[in-house]
């Protein structure tokens, strides 16, 4: 008799996978918070912020920007392979369930992007997840290799073209302000009605979500998912305690390389080409270093227990991600508290840390009473029909 594929229960979960998901949510929120309280998409932050706020942004730029969404993307791919392996054991159709599951995630993303916050990642992850299904029959080593090549070569090419362009045009990052977009965005979110803000959300979402954006995601998000899927086929997280030397070697290579790339703008003149290399090359390399640090720390039982709250956040990742956007927009948009444009970088960062800490505590309490987060429960119901 054919069985039904169900979500992974607590006994089968890989704690390091949940911890990495939870850890990535903190970094994503720290960067998203800037867009919640200011028109981040339209200004050069090194010209916009001054004094202490500039110092805070500088540290976020080095340690956080571009280094946490890759972790979430890799863990997304890792989780899909775990589901595929479980489906074989239970003799159910992984492909049918996965397509339905990703289409529902796409609907969540549409709701989030157009009614809550334009900087949604769920639409992108759902679409890239559907593309990833086409590659999941490939072996682990080949998946990792293809993913790495698909990511690195296009980014080096684009970065190289930007560097060449800068040789003939000395325009700096400061010359790429969008004054009209900045003024319109700031005015709408600060003073507009819900309908006006919704229209602005759609306009802001459309800037990066077009055909060019889709092609960019194919070479930025999908390859990271492929790397995570390949690592899952090789059971890298499950075997981490027996492969400490491998993870230590990964850390020793990626940490200095990632930090060096992320600090390029502080050694060279800040330009679009340098910033592109900083974020698209340095960001993912530093992300791998963070993964290695977490994995190595998780090999210690005492430290693993301390990371348990991050695991709870990881188990409720979609709920926490969506609630971060809801809380952030209700604090800053005009239909909420109306604090848009009135908060410093330092205060916004501290607020993000405080909100995330509360979310982690709520997740811990919630999971003592329920098996799934509320959005995860709804996702399960719509996917499995019960």
C-alpha positions in Angstrom: 0.0 0.0 0.0 1.3 3.4 -0.9 2.1 5.7 2.0 1.8 9.4 2.4 4.8 11.6 2.5 4.6 13.8 5.6 6.8 16.6 6.9 9.9 15.6 8.8 9.1 14.9 12.5 11.3 16.0 15.4 12.9 12.6 15.7 14.2 12.7 12.1 15.3 16.3 12.0 18.9 17.4 11.5 19.5 19.9 14.2 22.4 21.7 12.4 20.2 22.2 9.4 17.5 23.9 11.5 20.2 25.9 13.3 21.6 27.2 10.0 18.2 28.1 8.8 17.5 30.0 12.1 21.0 31.7 12.0 20.4 32.8 8.4 17.0 34.4 9.4 18.8 36.7 11.8 21.3 38.0 9.1 18.5 38.4 6.5 16.4 40.4 9.0 19.4 42.7 9.9 19.7 43.7 6.2 15.9 43.8 5.5 15.4 46.1 8.5 17.3 48.8 6.6 14.8 48.6 3.7 11.9 48.7 6.2 12.9 52.1 7.7 14.6 53.8 4.7 14.6 53.8 0.8 17.7 51.5 0.8 17.2 50.5 -2.9 17.7 54.0 -4.1 20.7 55.5 -2.3 24.4 54.9 -1.7 24.5 54.0 2.0 28.1 55.3 2.3 26.8 58.8 1.4 23.5 58.5 3.1 24.6 57.4 6.6 27.0 59.5 8.8 29.1 59.1 11.9 28.0 56.2 14.2 25.3 55.1 11.7 28.0 54.8 9.0 30.1 52.6 11.4 27.2 50.3 12.0 26.4 50.0 8.3 30.1 49.3 7.5 30.1 46.3 9.9 26.8 45.1 8.5 28.2 45.4 5.0 31.3 43.4 5.8 29.8 40.7 8.0 26.2 40.4 7.0 25.3 41.8 3.6 25.2 39.1 0.9 26.3 36.4 3.3 23.1 35.1 4.9 20.7 34.5 2.0 23.2 32.1 0.5 23.0 30.0 3.7 19.2 29.9 3.4 19.4 29.0 -0.3 21.8 26.1 0.4 19.7 24.8 3.2 16.6 25.0 1.0 18.4 22.7 -1.5 19.5 20.5 1.3 16.0 20.1 2.6 14.6 19.2 -0.8 17.0 16.3 -1.1 16.1 15.1 2.4 12.4 15.0 1.3 13.4 13.2 -1.9 15.2 10.5 0.1 12.3 10.1 2.5 9.9 9.7 -0.4 11.8 6.8 -1.8 11.6 5.0 1.6 7.9 5.6 1.8 7.3 4.9 -1.8 5.4 8.1 -2.7 5.7 10.6 -5.5 8.3 13.2 -4.5 7.8 15.1 -7.7 4.1 15.5 -7.4 4.2 16.6 -3.7 7.2 18.9 -4.4 5.6 20.7 -7.3 2.4 21.3 -5.2 4.5 22.4 -2.2 6.5 24.9 -4.2 3.5 26.3 -6.0 1.9 27.0 -2.6 5.1 28.6 -1.4 4.9 30.8 -4.6 1.4 31.9 -3.5 2.7 32.8 -0.1 5.4 34.8 -1.8 2.8 36.7 -4.0 0.8 37.5 -0.9 3.9 38.7 0.9 5.4 40.7 -1.9 2.3 42.7 -2.9 0.5 43.0 0.5 3.3 43.2 3.0 6.8 43.9 1.7 8.3 44.2 -1.8 11.6 42.6 -0.9 10.1 39.1 -0.9 12.4 36.0 -1.5 9.7 33.3 -1.4 8.7 33.8 -5.0 12.3 33.5 -6.1 12.9 30.4 -4.0 9.7 28.7 -5.2 10.5 29.3 -8.8 14.2 28.3 -8.4 13.1 25.3 -6.4 10.9 24.2 -9.4 13.9 24.5 -11.6 16.1 22.6 -9.1 13.7 19.6 -9.4 15.1 19.0 -12.9 18.6 18.5 -11.4 18.0 16.4 -8.4 18.7 13.0 -10.1 22.3 14.1 -10.5 24.9 12.7 -8.1 26.1 14.8 -5.1 29.7 15.7 -6.3 28.4 16.6 -9.8 25.6 18.8 -8.3 28.1 20.7 -6.2 30.5 21.1 -9.1 27.8 22.3 -11.5 26.4 24.7 -8.9 29.8 26.1 -8.1 30.7 26.6 -11.8 27.2 28.1 -12.6 27.7 30.6 -9.8 31.3 31.6 -10.0 31.9 31.9 -13.8 29.0 34.3 -14.5 29.8 36.5 -11.4 33.4 36.7 -12.5 32.4 37.6 -16.0 30.0 40.3 -14.9 32.4 41.6 -12.3 35.2 41.7 -14.9 32.9 43.6 -17.4 32.1 46.1 -14.7 35.8 46.6 -13.9 36.5 47.1 -17.7 33.7 49.6 -17.9 35.0 51.5 -14.9 38.3 52.0 -16.7 36.6 54.0 -19.4 34.1 55.7 -17.1 35.3 56.7 -13.6 31.7 57.1 -12.2 31.6 56.0 -8.6 28.8 54.4 -6.7 27.7 57.9 -5.5 26.7 58.8 -9.1 24.0 56.1 -9.2 21.5 57.7 -7.0 17.9 57.4 -8.1 16.7 60.7 -6.8 13.1 60.4 -8.2 12.7 56.9 -7.0 14.1 57.8 -3.6 11.8 60.7 -3.1 8.7 58.9 -4.4 9.4 55.8 -2.2 10.1 57.8 0.9 7.0 59.9 0.5 4.7 57.0 -0.2 5.8 54.7 2.6 5.9 57.6 5.1 2.6 59.3 4.2 0.6 57.1 1.7 -2.5 55.2 2.2 -2.6 51.4 2.1 -3.6 51.4 -1.6 -0.9 53.9 -2.4 1.7 51.9 -0.5 0.6 48.7 -2.3 1.1 50.4 -5.7 4.5 51.5 -4.6 5.3 47.9 -3.4 4.5 46.6 -6.8 6.6 49.2 -8.5 9.6 48.5 -6.2 9.2 44.7 -6.6 9.1 45.1 -10.4 12.5 46.8 -10.4 14.4 43.6 -9.7 11.8 41.0 -10.7 11.7 41.0 -14.5 13.3 38.9 -17.2 16.8 40.2 -16.4 16.2 39.5 -12.7 15.0 36.0 -13.4 18.2 35.3 -15.4 20.3 36.7 -12.6 18.6 34.5 -10.1 19.3 31.5 -12.3 23.0 32.2 -11.8 22.8 33.3 -8.2 20.1 31.5 -6.2 19.7 28.2 -8.2 23.5 27.3 -8.1 23.5 27.8 -4.3 20.5 25.5 -4.0 22.4 23.0 -6.2 25.4 23.1 -3.9 23.2 22.5 -0.8 21.4 19.7 -2.6 24.7 18.1 -3.5 25.9 18.4 0.0 22.7 16.7 1.2 23.3 13.7 -1.1 26.7 13.3 0.4 25.2 13.7 4.0 27.7 16.5 4.9 25.7 17.7 7.9 24.9 14.2 9.1 28.5 13.1 8.9 30.0 16.4 10.2 31.2 14.9 13.5 33.3 12.4 11.6 34.6 14.9 9.1 35.8 17.7 11.3 39.1 18.0 9.4 37.2 18.6 6.2 35.1 21.4 7.8 38.1 22.9 9.4 39.9 23.0 6.0 36.8 24.6 4.5 36.8 27.3 7.2 40.5 28.0 6.9 40.1 28.6 3.2 36.8 30.5 3.0 37.1 32.7 6.1 40.1 34.8 5.0 39.0 34.8 1.3 35.5 35.9 2.2 36.6 38.6 4.6 39.2 39.9 2.0 36.6 40.1 -0.7 34.0 41.7 1.6 36.6 44.4 2.6 37.6 45.3 -0.9 35.7 48.6 -0.9 37.7 49.7 2.1 41.0 49.2 0.4 40.0 50.3 -3.1 37.9 53.2 -4.4 34.2 52.3 -3.9 32.6 51.6 -7.3 29.8 49.5 -8.7 32.3 46.9 -9.9 34.0 46.6 -6.5 30.7 46.4 -4.7 29.5 43.8 -7.1 32.5 41.6 -6.4 32.2 42.3 -2.7 28.6 41.0 -2.5 28.4 38.3 -5.1 31.8 36.7 -4.6 32.7 37.6 -1.1 29.2 37.2 0.3 28.7 33.5 -0.5 32.4 32.6 0.3 31.9 34.1 3.8 28.5 32.3 4.0 30.3 29.0 3.6 32.7 30.0 6.3 29.7 30.7 8.6 28.3 27.3 7.8 31.6 25.7 8.7 31.8 27.6 12.0 28.3 26.5 13.0 28.9 22.9 12.0 32.2 22.7 14.0 30.6 24.3 17.0 27.6 22.0 16.8 30.0 19.0 17.3 30.2 20.0 20.9 27.1 18.9 22.8 27.1 21.8 25.2 27.3 24.3 22.5 24.7 22.4 20.4 22.3 22.8 23.3 23.0 26.6 23.4 22.1 26.7 19.7 18.7 25.0 20.3 16.8 28.3 20.1 18.1 28.9 16.6 16.9 25.4 15.7 13.4 26.3 16.9 13.6 29.4 14.7 14.7 27.3 11.8 11.8 24.9 12.2 9.4 27.9 11.9 11.5 29.7 9.3 8.6 30.8 7.0 6.5 32.0 9.9 9.4 34.0 11.3 10.4 35.4 8.0 6.8 36.6 7.2 6.3 37.9 10.7 9.5 39.9 10.4 8.1 41.7 7.4 4.7 42.2 9.0 6.3 43.7 12.2 8.8 45.8 10.3 6.2 47.4 7.9 3.7 47.9 10.7 6.3 49.9 12.7 7.5 52.1 9.8 4.8 52.4 7.2 2.1 55.1 7.4 -0.7 52.6 8.0 1.2 51.4 11.1 3.2 53.6 13.5 4.5 55.8 10.7 8.2 55.9 11.7 9.5 55.5 8.1 12.7 57.6 7.6 12.8 58.5 11.3 15.1 55.8 12.7 18.9 55.7 12.8 20.9 52.7 11.5 22.1 51.9 15.0 18.6 51.9 16.5 17.1 49.9 13.6 19.8 47.2 14.0 19.2 47.0 17.7 15.5 46.8 17.1 16.0 43.9 14.6 18.1 42.0 17.2 15.5 42.6 19.9 12.6 41.5 17.6 14.5 38.3 16.5 15.2 37.5 20.2 11.5 37.7 21.0 10.7 35.6 17.9 13.1 32.9 19.0 11.6 32.8 22.5 8.1 32.6 21.0 9.2 29.8 18.7 10.6 27.8 21.6 7.4 28.1 23.6 5.2 27.4 20.5 7.1 24.2 19.6 6.6 22.9 23.1 2.8 22.9 22.4 2.6 22.4 18.7 4.6 20.4 16.1 4.7 23.1 13.4 4.7 26.9 13.2 1.3 28.4 12.1 2.4 29.1 8.5 4.1 25.8 8.3 0.9 24.2 9.5 -1.0 25.9 6.8 1.6 25.0 4.2 1.3 21.3 5.3 -2.5 21.4 5.2 -2.5 22.9 1.6 0.2 20.5 0.5 -1.0 17.2 2.0 -4.7 18.0 2.3 -4.8 17.3 6.0 
